[in-house]
Amino acid sequence: MRNFKLFLLLSMNLLVIVNACQPMASESTLFPTRTPTPLPPTSTPVPTSKPTLEVDLQALQGKQLRVAYPYLTDKSRFNQLIDDFNLTNAWGIRAVAEYFDSDFFVAEALLQGDIQANVIIAKTYDLMNPQNQVVFLDLNDYINDPTWGALNAYRPGSPFEAFAPKANEATPRYSLPLAYDAGLIYYRTEWAKELGLEEVPLGWDDFVSQMQVGLTSNLNDNFYINNGTGGLLLSKSLLSAQSWYAAYGGTYSLENGVLQLQDDALDASFRALRQAFVDDTSWVGLEPTPQQYFVDKYALAYEGTLSELNQQAQFLPEKKTALTWETIPYPTTDGKGSIALESISVAINAQDAGSELAAWFFVRWLLMPTQQVRLVDLNGLWPATGHPALVAADYAAFHPAWVSALKQGVRLTLAPESASWGINRYVLQDAYLRIYDLEPEYFPNIIEVLKQTLFNYIGEQP
């Protein structure tokens, strides 16, 4: 409730400024291995003199384990995954799924202390909320263990290598990344080629030029209802705000617990977005979802997320005679593209030693390649353990748009995996919502209120 009031306060502050300044899911069958075998030891042990985990296999026999899972695209397939762990783990651990309808309900359960699961999968910032009534286990000793560790689950050379756990980290680690959602541009490839556009636009100038071609095409047809459309359909969503900030070089840092944003990146992205809107190369629809606009050629491109890919595939198949649409990174001034990420992680409820160890063996099993493929099939997100096209090659081949945005040289920016990001992301989004009705000379005022609100929020933290 306090966070919601803060959000309303920010909106009111920014409105004062405005008034004062006016001039997918694959259906492939899963084939689990049902031979009870122990998990293999870590292939590349971290430097240490002896194991840090004391494993009493006999004590683990019959240990009960609850796994909280918030993604219900196909409950039966997650049940199958749980069943396969129960049938194949060598310790006799028995896991049971504890389902939640969405991330929101997991976050609420964490805040209320109404979650008893040993293993919890959720948005990282929800897991890190300091108001949670659940205490999580520090996983450093577990991931670094030379026999039962999991550092080698995260493949070197991955696009996400910079965000992966490191050996012997100095600070406690209470969660491990499982997957990433991403801000992406959905691009109508087939229509672009019909308009004479051959190259995917990774640079901002090229991107705006192509959106102008889409606008002109819809202005010059005999269908007046689509006038003003054809360019970039704006979602103005949380991940779109983060994506534009990152596309203009924006990074995140913390100073005394306060999120620090870069003024230059904010101002440059504000100016570019407003100018595109003024020029009608971007627009906002009346429908709450973009997919049908995309199908009907009202939008050459739209702001979306990786988690929406399966929804788009239901409206417009990726494969007919040729690739009809794909995802691309957000355009940048250097022409390399940028993708903003948010992480989904797994954490262990700190309880008795036996339950913690059983939970760790499940988490370690979940990070193995076979299970990573199955999680991709369940949630459609990018696996944190390696390049998606390598980790889930069959899924990537069936859904080419799933990996098309991960182009060579694209810059990846991970949102803060900190306690305050759950509200900070709304503060950032709200600032981006205000720019379209203001002249650029007032953008410094928005930036100042944004920074002050971020500071005030941290000041209220317990």
N, C-alpha and C positions, 0 to 999 in steps of 0.2 A: 504494500500500500504506500509506503514511504517513497519507493522508487517511482510509482505511478504519479504521485503528487509532484515529485521533482520533474518528471517529464512534462506535466501540465504547466509547471512554473516556467520551464524553458520556452515552451510554446508561447506563453503569455509575454515573456520578455521579448522574444523575437517579433511578435506581432506589434508590440509597442514601437520597435524600431521601424517596422514596415510602415506603420501609420505616420510616424514622425518624419520619415524620409521621403515620402511620396512626392515626387513632383507629380522409370521404364522397366518394364521387367521381362527378362527372358523366360521362356517356358521350357527351357532345356531340362532334361531329367538329370537328377544328381545321382552319382554312383559312388556311394561311400565305401570305404574299406572297412570291413568288419572283423579283421583279424586283431585280437587283443595284443598289442605290442606297446612297450614303453616308449615315451617320447625320446628321440635321440638327444644326446648331450650337445651342448653348444659346440659348433665346429671350430670357432675361433675364440678360445678362452681369453678372458681379460686377465691382465697380469695380477696375480694374487697367489699367496703361498698355499692356501687351503680353501675348501668350500666354506661359504658363509652360512649355508642353509643346513640345518640338521633335519634329515628326512627319515621319519619313522614310517616305513611302508605299511607295517601292520596296523598302526594307529589310524591310517587313512582309509582302511577297508570299511566300506559302507558309509563313509562320511557323506552327509547330505549338503547340498549346495544349491542356492537360489541365484538365478541370473536375471537381472532386470533389463528388459529390452523394449525400446520405445517405437520401433519401426514395424508397423503391422501390415506391410504390403502383402505378405503371405505368411500368416502365422504357422501354417502347416509345415512350411519348409524350415522355419526356425526350430519348430518342434523336432523335425527330422535331424537337424544339426545337433540338437541337445541329445537326442536318442543315440546318435552315433558316438558322441563322446562317452555316454554311459556304457555302450557296448564295447568300446575299444580301449578305454583307458585302463592301464595295468594296475591301478591302485584300488579299483572297486569304488571310486567316487561316483555318487549319483547326483546329477544336476537336474533342476526343475526350472522351467522358464517362468518368470514373473512379468506379465505384459502390462505396458502402459500405452494409452492411445496416442500419445505424442510426447515430444520433448517437454512441453509445458507441464504435463502432469508428473513427469519425473522430477522436474525442478521444484514443483510444489511439494512433492513427497519428501524431497531432500530438506526443504525449508521447515516442514512440519515434523520431521523425524518419523514419518509414516512409511519408511521403506526399510525392510529387513533383509533385503537381498545381500548376498556376499559379494557378488560381482555386479557392478552398475555401469551400463553403457549410456552415455549422454553427451550433450554439448560440453566442451571442456570448461567454458566459463560458468556453466551451471554447477559443475562438479566443484569448482574453485570458490563458489560463493561463501564468504566467511560467516554468513548467517545460517548456513546449513546445520541441521541438528544431527548430522552423521559425521563420524570421525573416520578419515581414510588412512590407509596404511601407506607409510613411506616405502616406495618400491625400489629404492636404490640398491639395497643388499640383494634383492631378488634378481633384478635385471643384470647385475654384475657377477652373479655367481658363476664360477667356471664350469660347473656341471649342469646346473638347472637354470641358467640365465637365459636372456632373450635378446641380447644386443644384436646378434647376427640375424635376427628376423628382419631388421631394417637394412635393405640392400644398399651397398655403396654404389655411387653413381646415379642414384634415384633423383628425380627432380625435387623430391622432398627431403633430400639428405640433410640439408641445413637445419631442418626442423625435427630431426629424429633424436631420440635419447642418445646421450654420449656416455662413454665409460667414466665411472667414478665422478659423477657430477658433485659439486660442492654443496649445492642446495637440495633440500628434500624434493623428491618427485612423487606426487600423489596420483598421477594418472599417466597412461601411455596412449599415444595417438593411434587410433584405429583407422580413421578415414577422414577425407576432406570434402567439404562442399565448396563450390567455387562460383564466383560471379563470372558469367560468360555472356557473349553476344551471340544470339541465334541469327544466322545469316542465310538468306534464301538463295543458295548457290545457283540453282537452275534459272530462276528469274533474273539474277544478275547477268548471267550469260546471254539471256534473251535481250537484255538491254545493252549488250556489247561490252560488258564489264568482265574482263578475263581474270584479273588478279584479286585475291582476297585482300581487303584493305587493312593493313596492320598499322599504317601511319595515320595520324589524325587528319591531315589535309586530304589524303586519299579517301579516307572514310567519309568525311563531310561531302566531298565531291560525288561519291557514289550515292549518298543519301539524297543529294540534289537531283541526280538522274532519276531516282525512284519517285521523288516528288513531281518532277516534270512529266514523267510518264503518266501518272495518275491525273495530272491537270489537263493533259492533252487527249485523254480518251473521251468517250461519249457518256461516261458515268459520273455525273456531277457530285454524287454523294461522297465519293472518295477524294474530292478535292482537299488539299492540305495534308493528305497522307502520302505514304510511299517511302518516307524516310525512316529514321530510327524511332521506334515506339518506346517511349520511356515508361519504366515501371516505378521509378523513384523509390525503390525498395532499400532495405538495409544493406544488402550486398552490392547494390548498384552504387550507393554512396561510397562504400569502402573501395569499390573498384575504380571509380573516377579519381578518388584521392590517390590511390596507388598508381594509377596510370600516369599521373603527373609527378611521380617521384616521391609521393608521400610515404613516410615511414612512421613507426610508433616507438615511443620510448616512455619510460616512467621516471619521474623526478619527485622524490618524497611521496611516492604512491600515486601521483597525479599523472594522468595520461597527457603526454606532450605531442602536439601535432605541428606540422610545419606550415607556416603562414603562406609561403610561396606556392606550395602545392595546392593548398586550399584555394587561394586567389586565382591561380592559373586555371584550375579545373572549373571554378565558378564561372569565369569569363567565357571559357570555351563552350560550356553547356548552355549558358544563357544566349550567346550569340547564335548557336545552332537552333535554338528554340525560336528566336526572333526571326531567323531566316526560313523557318518552317522545314528545316532539314531534320528536325525532331518534333514529336507531337505526343499528345496524351489521349488515350482512348476512353470511351465511356464504359466499355465492358471491363469487368475486373480482371479478366485473364487475357493473355495476348495470343493464344494459340490460333483462334479462328481468324483473327486479323492477319496473322502470318500466312495461313492457308489461302485466304482470299486476296492476297497481294496488296493489302493495305500497308504492309511494313516490309521493306527490304531487309530490315534487321530489327531485333528487339532485345532489351535488357532482360536477362534471365539468370537462372542458376542451374548448376549441374543437377540438382535434385528434381528439377522440372523436366528433365529430358524424356523420361518415359511418358509424361503427359503429352509432350509435343509429338512423340512418335505415334501416339494413338490418333492424332489429328491428321498427320501428314507423314506417311512412311518415309524412312530414309532411303530405301532402295526400291526403285522401279526399274527404269532402264538406265538411270544414272543417279548420282548423288543429287538429291533435290535440295537438301539443306544440310548445314553443318554448324558447329560451334566454333567461334574464333575468340581470341583474347580481346580485351579492351584495347582500342588503338592508342598509341603513344606517339609523342613527337619524334622519337628516334626510329620509328617504324618496326620495332621488335615485338611490341605487344606486352600486355600486363594482365595478370590474373590475381585477384584477391581471394584468399582462402580463409575458411573457418574450420576448426578441427572438431571431430567427434572422438572421444576418448573412452577408455575403460579404467575403472578404479576399483579398489578392493576395500570393503567395509572392514575396519579394524575391530576384530572380535577376539576369539581365542586363537591360540597358535595353530591348532589343527585345522580350523576353518580357514584361516588365512593361507595356509600352505595348500590346502585343497583348491581354494580360489585361484591361487597363483598357477597351479598346474592347468586349470581350465583356461586362464588368460594366455598362458604360454602356448597351449594347444590352439587357441583362437588365432594366434599370430602366425601359425604355420601356413605354408602356401595353399594347401587344399582348402582350409577353412577361409582363407582370405578370398579365394575365388567364390566361395559360396556366399560370403557376406556381400560381395559386389553384386551377385545375382539377386540378393535380397533388398539392398538399399540403393543400388545404382550410383554409389559415391566412389571417389577415387581411393584406393587402398593406400594407407600411409606407409606400407612396407616396401614399396618399390614403384617403378613406372607402371601405370595402369595397363599399358599395352603388353607388358611382359608378365605381370602378375595374373591378369585375366585376359589372355590372348583371344580365347574363343568369344568372350563377351564383347571385346573390342572389335573383333571382326564382324560380329552380328550388328553392333551399334557403332558404325564408324564416327558418328558425330560425338560419341562419348569421349573420344581422345583427340579429335581433330584440333582442338584449341591448344593442346600441349605442343606447340611448335618449337623448333630448335631456337634457343636464345630468348624465349619468352621469360619475362621477369615475374617471379612469384613472390607475393607478400602475404605473410600469415598474420591474421588478426591476433591481438594480444591474448594469450592463454592465461589471463589473470582474472581475479575475483571481480574487478569492476567493469569488465568488458560487457557484461550482460546489460548494463544500463548505458554505458558509454556509446555503444553502437547506435542506440536510439537518439542520443544527443547529437552524434555526427549526422545521422540521417535527417534529423529535423533541420539542421543548418542547411543541408542541400535542398530541402523542400522549399526554402524561402527565396532562393536566388532568382527564380524565374519572373518574379513580380517587382524586382528592384533594379535600379540602375547600378552599374558596376562601381560607381563611386561610393556606394553604401556597403559594399562587401566587407571592408575592414570592420564595420560595426557588427556584422554577423559573426565574423571571426572572433572579435573581442568577447561577445556574449557567449559564444561556444566555449572559449577557453575559461571564462569565469565560471560557467556552469560546471564544467569538468572539475574545477578546483573546489567549488562549493560542495559537490557531491562527495568527494573524498573526505572533506571536512566533517561530514555527517557519519562517516563509517565508524563502527564500534572498535 
